[in-house]
Amino acid sequence: MVFAQYEDFLIQTASSLLSIDSPSGFTGKVTEHVLLKAKELGYDAYQNNIGNVIVTVDGENNDESVALSAHIDTLGLMVRSITSEGHLMITQIGAPALPSLDGEYCRIHTRSGKVYTGTILSLSPAVHVFPDANTRPRDEANIAVRIDEVVHSKDDVLALGIRPGDFVCYDPKTTYTQSGFLKSRFIDDKACSAILLTLLKIMKDHNMKPRTKSHLCFSTHEEIGYGGATLPADIKELLVVDMGCVGSDLTCTEEQVSICAKDSLGPYDYEMTNRLLKLSEENGIDAVTDIYPRYSSDAGAVWKAGYDTRAALIGPGVQASHGMERTHISGLMNTLKLAAAYLGLV
């Protein structure tokens, strides 16, 4: 299997996913996109009641089934209230690094379908005006959205049709560099969703079947904690494909695939993790193990929902998670190879 030929497809697929606003609770357009892409590749796909997209692939043996899960929902914001001056106060969806949002362009999606642009700013945005412009906290009480419309009051904003509960989606600023870095917000986890779509293309291009029946799942509520709670009920194993962490006290780099041995809920399945390490060694995949104490995944939601399912977690090393994220094509490809090896495609 020559994986290098799929690098362009993976990056193009990730870029397409990253261009679609999809904070948790506002994922309709991205699920439509994934459903269309799966069907264009020749697969039957469906969306369950809560919004997850499921692509089921027959295996060489269908007596048991496994699943791979990546999430297509992202972090985001929502309008909490409107000030007398016409600014939008916000509430977080998931846990974005709020200080990193100061100065970001955004879109406000109203319930009627109108979209307005704006900028997320500190309430002390000008050094010529505010003595605390550089020191004021960047948190929910101290940042707001400045709308790109002529508004001077709350009534002006209401006249536009903007209300509390409207979604605020900030620009991912996706860039792919000549040196092979993918820079963007929401690499967590749209890059891994692109990996799953690339796996589907590989299997179709080469008329390959996984070892056992496999559900490739695109969950829509991971960032708020319950994306995996509604995955297919028959899965014996779940391989979560989500971002790996890069930083202090961690081993993984952006060029590697991380195998998470333990996160905030505890250890991942011992046998599955050992199997992934062995597959990495046998196939020359650059993989490392790490511990993520400030992390959870779709696996936690599966276990809390009462599934009798073993689970493991892999993902490309991602720097600056929940902020201005970055990974490298080598990390993405190592993750693709390990996921393919898990399915028995190599």
Wavefront OBJ file of the C-alpha trace (Angstrom):
o trace
v 0.000 0.000 0.000
v 1.480 3.347 -1.098
v -0.023 5.802 1.363
v 1.862 8.843 0.053
v -0.461 9.098 -2.944
v -3.303 10.003 -0.559
v -1.611 12.994 1.086
v -3.276 15.533 -1.222
v -6.685 13.910 -0.790
v -6.313 13.971 2.996
v -5.309 17.648 3.113
v -8.006 18.695 0.632
v -10.624 16.750 2.590
v -9.492 18.275 5.884
v -9.538 21.769 4.373
v -13.094 21.259 3.099
v -14.278 20.104 6.527
v -12.476 22.951 8.279
v -14.211 25.523 6.069
v -17.673 24.560 7.406
v -18.913 26.160 10.635
v -19.909 23.332 12.987
v -19.740 24.019 16.724
v -21.521 21.409 18.826
v -25.258 21.879 18.351
v -24.844 23.477 14.909
v -23.517 20.601 12.804
v -26.168 20.229 10.103
v -24.043 21.472 7.205
v -20.975 19.442 8.076
v -23.007 16.237 8.476
v -24.538 16.854 5.046
v -21.028 17.285 3.668
v -19.753 14.040 5.206
v -22.807 12.099 4.049
v -22.287 13.389 0.507
v -18.568 12.563 0.513
v -19.202 9.029 1.764
v -21.836 8.450 -0.898
v -19.563 9.906 -3.605
v -17.013 7.288 -2.560
v -19.632 4.596 -3.086
v -20.723 3.822 0.464
v -24.093 3.695 2.135
v -24.129 6.148 5.016
v -26.773 7.325 7.420
v -27.301 9.907 10.110
v -28.691 8.727 13.415
v -31.307 10.583 15.422
v -28.827 12.719 17.354
v -26.760 13.596 14.280
v -23.799 11.197 14.126
v -22.887 10.019 10.625
v -22.249 6.271 10.366
v -20.607 4.461 7.435
v -20.703 0.680 7.812
v -18.209 -1.366 5.800
v -18.555 -5.143 5.479
v -15.471 -7.056 6.547
v -13.912 -10.365 5.627
v -15.743 -11.615 8.721
v -18.987 -9.999 9.850
v -19.535 -12.057 13.000
v -18.300 -9.167 15.136
v -17.953 -5.440 14.524
v -15.592 -2.662 15.512
v -15.817 1.094 15.138
v -13.515 3.983 14.422
v -14.743 7.339 15.684
v -13.692 10.903 14.899
v -15.747 13.987 15.674
v -16.873 16.699 13.276
v -18.246 19.098 15.878
v -15.968 21.883 17.041
v -15.594 24.468 19.736
v -17.548 27.670 19.370
v -19.509 30.450 20.997
v -23.133 31.456 21.425
v -24.742 34.824 22.047
v -25.498 35.088 25.771
v -26.858 38.629 25.893
v -26.823 41.972 24.098
v -25.430 45.069 25.793
v -26.992 48.520 25.737
v -24.185 49.595 23.377
v -24.988 46.824 20.914
v -22.206 44.370 21.715
v -22.832 40.625 21.922
v -21.759 38.970 25.164
v -20.898 35.314 24.656
v -20.987 31.893 26.262
v -18.578 29.115 25.376
v -19.402 25.901 23.521
v -16.825 23.390 24.648
v -13.654 24.872 26.064
v -11.906 27.215 23.623
v -8.800 29.046 24.813
v -10.604 32.371 25.145
v -7.516 34.633 25.272
v -6.560 33.312 21.813
v -9.864 34.603 20.378
v -9.194 38.289 21.030
v -9.199 39.916 17.585
v -10.636 36.961 15.642
v -13.179 37.484 12.876
v -16.434 35.593 13.263
v -19.856 34.896 11.806
v -23.145 35.224 13.721
v -25.755 32.727 12.502
v -29.310 33.789 13.372
v -32.159 31.337 13.845
v -33.827 32.774 10.721
v -30.812 31.876 8.593
v -29.211 35.317 8.290
v -25.453 35.492 8.763
v -23.613 38.588 9.993
v -19.890 39.118 10.368
v -18.110 40.535 13.365
v -14.960 40.566 15.466
v -14.352 39.082 18.900
v -12.717 41.755 21.037
v -11.784 42.644 24.573
v -14.155 45.183 26.145
v -11.013 47.310 26.506
v -9.882 46.986 22.876
v -7.932 50.234 22.304
v -4.645 51.164 23.944
v -5.328 54.859 23.212
v -8.574 54.713 25.189
v -8.389 52.084 27.919
v -5.568 51.976 30.490
v -6.206 48.227 30.997
v -6.188 47.333 27.284
v -3.237 44.969 27.777
v -4.165 43.634 31.201
v -7.946 43.178 31.212
v -8.864 39.468 31.469
v -9.911 37.705 28.282
v -12.848 35.711 29.633
v -16.615 35.531 29.128
v -17.210 38.628 31.259
v -14.650 40.734 29.424
v -14.813 39.914 25.724
v -17.668 40.498 23.298
v -18.532 40.455 19.604
v -18.480 43.735 17.671
v -20.977 43.354 14.813
v -20.119 44.679 11.346
v -23.388 46.611 11.107
v -24.366 50.145 12.089
v -25.639 49.490 15.599
v -25.534 51.750 18.653
v -28.027 50.042 20.968
v -29.595 46.752 21.941
v -32.682 47.641 19.897
v -30.512 48.137 16.800
v -29.138 44.627 17.224
v -32.561 43.109 17.828
v -33.775 44.769 14.617
v -31.173 42.718 12.724
v -32.777 39.520 14.034
v -29.905 38.623 16.351
v -30.989 37.032 19.626
v -29.481 35.194 22.594
v -28.878 31.604 21.542
v -27.508 32.455 18.106
v -24.260 30.683 17.212
v -21.009 32.604 16.853
v -18.448 30.800 14.693
v -14.898 32.099 14.456
v -12.588 31.858 11.463
v -10.397 28.715 11.451
v -7.740 30.458 9.279
v -6.750 27.159 7.651
v -3.315 27.137 5.999
v -1.171 24.318 4.608
v 2.488 25.289 4.395
v 5.150 24.212 1.908
v 6.958 22.576 4.824
v 4.002 20.263 5.433
v 2.288 21.908 8.397
v -1.481 22.104 8.599
v -2.334 25.209 10.653
v -5.924 25.810 11.646
v -8.375 25.987 14.449
v -10.434 22.798 14.810
v -7.771 20.353 13.611
v -9.279 18.718 16.683
v -10.908 16.770 15.190
v -11.622 17.539 11.574
v -8.163 16.382 10.522
v -8.954 12.941 11.938
v -12.384 12.963 10.305
v -10.496 13.512 7.035
v -8.356 10.494 7.913
v -11.494 8.333 8.188
v -12.740 9.576 4.809
v -9.298 8.820 3.360
v -9.532 5.272 4.724
v -12.862 4.886 2.929
v -11.270 6.067 -0.319
v -8.334 3.668 0.068
v -10.652 0.706 0.590
v -12.762 1.660 -2.408
v -9.795 2.380 -4.695
v -8.156 -0.953 -3.929
v -11.302 -3.060 -3.484
v -10.237 -3.887 0.071
v -12.235 -5.074 3.038
v -11.352 -4.617 6.700
v -10.736 -7.705 8.811
v -14.174 -7.462 10.431
v -17.305 -5.391 9.957
v -16.331 -1.807 10.676
v -18.394 1.267 11.467
v -16.625 4.511 10.591
v -18.358 7.074 12.778
v -18.369 10.866 12.659
v -19.735 12.074 15.978
v -21.333 15.468 16.518
v -21.305 16.134 20.272
v -17.802 15.171 21.408
v -16.739 18.665 22.463
v -19.601 18.797 24.960
v -19.078 15.302 26.290
v -21.497 12.805 24.795
v -20.571 12.245 21.154
v -19.856 8.538 21.608
v -22.995 7.803 23.620
v -25.004 7.028 20.475
v -22.556 5.006 18.395
v -23.753 1.649 16.974
v -24.726 -0.717 19.764
v -22.988 -3.836 18.415
v -19.363 -2.736 18.568
v -16.874 -4.958 20.352
v -14.040 -2.456 20.070
v -13.794 1.280 19.503
v -10.712 2.974 18.117
v -11.052 6.685 18.768
v -9.114 8.785 16.255
v -8.652 12.175 17.888
v -5.859 14.664 18.365
v -2.665 13.765 20.178
v -1.231 16.317 22.603
v 2.094 18.108 22.195
v 3.713 20.038 25.020
v 5.302 19.952 28.436
v 5.799 16.504 30.000
v 4.674 14.793 26.765
v 6.574 12.675 24.257
v 4.624 13.174 21.046
v 5.665 15.587 18.307
v 3.570 16.941 15.435
v 5.236 14.425 13.103
v 4.162 11.352 15.081
v 1.022 9.424 15.911
v 0.234 9.357 19.602
v -1.191 6.289 21.321
v -2.886 7.501 24.485
v -2.461 5.044 27.346
v -4.550 7.032 29.849
v -6.637 10.208 29.932
v -8.708 11.952 32.608
v -11.043 8.961 32.976
v -8.311 6.373 33.347
v -6.426 3.803 31.252
v -7.475 2.717 27.788
v -7.794 -0.990 27.046
v -4.502 -2.728 27.764
v -4.664 -5.355 25.030
v -5.792 -2.920 22.334
v -3.054 -0.461 23.252
v -0.426 -3.219 23.137
v -1.765 -4.337 19.754
v -1.459 -0.797 18.383
v 2.123 -0.576 19.614
v 2.947 -3.889 17.957
v 1.293 -2.831 14.692
v 3.322 0.377 14.740
v 6.564 -1.518 15.208
v 5.748 -4.119 12.544
v 4.790 -1.485 9.955
v 7.475 1.124 10.590
v 4.964 3.668 11.924
v 6.429 6.481 14.024
v 4.303 6.144 17.167
v 4.724 7.045 20.846
v 2.630 6.597 23.971
v 1.547 9.419 26.253
v -0.709 10.266 29.192
v -3.333 13.039 28.837
v -4.659 14.065 32.275
v -6.654 17.037 30.849
v -8.398 15.113 28.073
v -11.443 12.978 27.344
v -12.840 11.399 24.176
v -15.758 9.576 22.608
v -14.587 6.479 24.476
v -15.573 8.016 27.805
v -19.073 8.680 26.514
v -19.317 5.080 25.286
v -18.355 3.715 28.687
v -20.634 6.079 30.602
v -23.509 5.058 28.324
v -23.036 1.457 29.448
v -21.441 -0.067 26.356
v -19.570 -3.354 26.829
v -16.884 -2.070 24.480
v -13.124 -1.981 24.705
v -11.505 1.220 23.487
v -8.181 2.751 22.533
v -7.153 6.191 21.294
v -4.734 7.351 18.608
v -4.158 10.677 16.869
v -1.639 12.985 15.222
v 0.357 15.235 17.491
v -1.364 18.646 17.645
v 0.317 21.726 19.093
v -1.665 24.510 20.850
v -4.867 22.496 21.253
v -8.143 24.449 21.537
v -6.240 27.482 20.320
v -4.422 28.119 17.028
v -3.622 24.486 16.372
v -0.956 22.925 14.154
v 0.087 19.454 13.040
v 2.302 18.031 10.309
v 1.512 15.846 7.330
v 3.834 13.194 8.801
v 1.698 12.978 11.941
v -1.453 12.733 9.857
v 0.003 10.006 7.640
v 1.347 8.011 10.586
v -2.159 8.113 12.083
v -3.686 7.028 8.763
v -1.258 4.094 8.521
v -1.939 2.950 12.081
v -5.712 3.140 11.595
v -5.335 1.148 8.369
v -3.211 -1.424 10.149
v -5.803 -1.740 12.910
v -8.439 -2.545 10.261
v -6.158 -5.155 8.704
v -5.582 -3.233 5.480
v -1.774 -3.541 5.652
l 1 2 3 4 5 6 7 8 9 10 11 12 13 14 15 16 17 18 19 20 21 22 23 24 25 26 27 28 29 30 31 32 33 34 35 36 37 38 39 40 41 42 43 44 45 46 47 48 49 50 51 52 53 54 55 56 57 58 59 60 61 62 63 64 65 66 67 68 69 70 71 72 73 74 75 76 77 78 79 80 81 82 83 84 85 86 87 88 89 90 91 92 93 94 95 96 97 98 99 100 101 102 103 104 105 106 107 108 109 110 111 112 113 114 115 116 117 118 119 120 121 122 123 124 125 126 127 128 129 130 131 132 133 134 135 136 137 138 139 140 141 142 143 144 145 146 147 148 149 150 151 152 153 154 155 156 157 158 159 160 161 162 163 164 165 166 167 168 169 170 171 172 173 174 175 176 177 178 179 180 181 182 183 184 185 186 187 188 189 190 191 192 193 194 195 196 197 198 199 200 201 202 203 204 205 206 207 208 209 210 211 212 213 214 215 216 217 218 219 220 221 222 223 224 225 226 227 228 229 230 231 232 233 234 235 236 237 238 239 240 241 242 243 244 245 246 247 248 249 250 251 252 253 254 255 256 257 258 259 260 261 262 263 264 265 266 267 268 269 270 271 272 273 274 275 276 277 278 279 280 281 282 283 284 285 286 287 288 289 290 291 292 293 294 295 296 297 298 299 300 301 302 303 304 305 306 307 308 309 310 311 312 313 314 315 316 317 318 319 320 321 322 323 324 325 326 327 328 329 330 331 332 333 334 335 336 337 338 339 340 341 342 343 344 345 346
